[in-house]
């Protein structure tokens, strides 16, 4: 299995991580994050989905637990913006270099401002997409935040 840009970022930074693979065959039927949780038998509060939103016209990454939903108003506030809407999926794919369901906060083609829900700080490790459907990476939240230059804020409901 070829390394994704996300995995290469982790390896280059020598960050401790664990890759977890699963069959993402019917993931779009139930949601990509939910499919990862079900296949890996993980806590949906500890597995995070990567969403791309537009805050005042600027693409921004939101990393929120699968168990929650993104609060667009909170995301706008966290980034000093006025209004946030979900980004067009084609724009998200083109800008990050990843396909929907496999967008990672790490190793994006064009690094975007990133906000990680502050609930991540309550876990020793969290899981996020490793840049391909069916591939998750488990790492310390502090490493995720450092590598993405993210800020943390309560952006999930």
Residue, then its C-alpha position, 0 to 999 in steps of 0.5 A: x500500500x503506497x503511503x498517502x501524503x498524510x502518512x508521509x507527513x507523519x513519517x517525516x515528522x517522526x510522529x508516533x502513529x498507528x495506521x488502521x485499515x478497514x473495508x470502506x465499500x459501502x461507507x457512503x450509505x451510512x457516512x464515511x466516519x460512521x463506517x470507520x467507527x463501525x468497522x474499527x469498533x471505535x468510540x465515535x467520540x474519539x474518531x474525528x471526521x475532516x470537513x471543509x467549510x467556507x468561512x467568509x469565502x475562505x476554505x477552512x478545515x473543521x475536525x469534529x468527532x463522528x459522534x457530533x456535527x459541525x456547528x458552522x456558527x461556532x466555526x465562524x466564531x473560532x476563525x474570526x469570521x462572520x459566516x460559515x457554510x459547507x464547502x462545495x465538495x469539488x472545491x474541497x477535493x481540488x484544494x486538499x488533493x483528497x477525495x470525499x470520505x478520505x480527506x485528511x487534515x494532514x498533508x493537504x495539497x494546499x494547507x488550509x486553516x484548521x480548527x480541531x474540536x476541543x473535545x479531542x484534548x480529552x483523549x490520549x489518542x484520536x483517529x482521523x483519515x489518513x488520506x484514503x477511504x478505508x485508512x485511518x491514523x491514530x495519533x496524539x491530539x497534540x501531534x495532530x494540532x501541531x502538524x496542522x497548525x490548528x487551533x482548538x475550539x468547541x465547534x461540534x454539537 
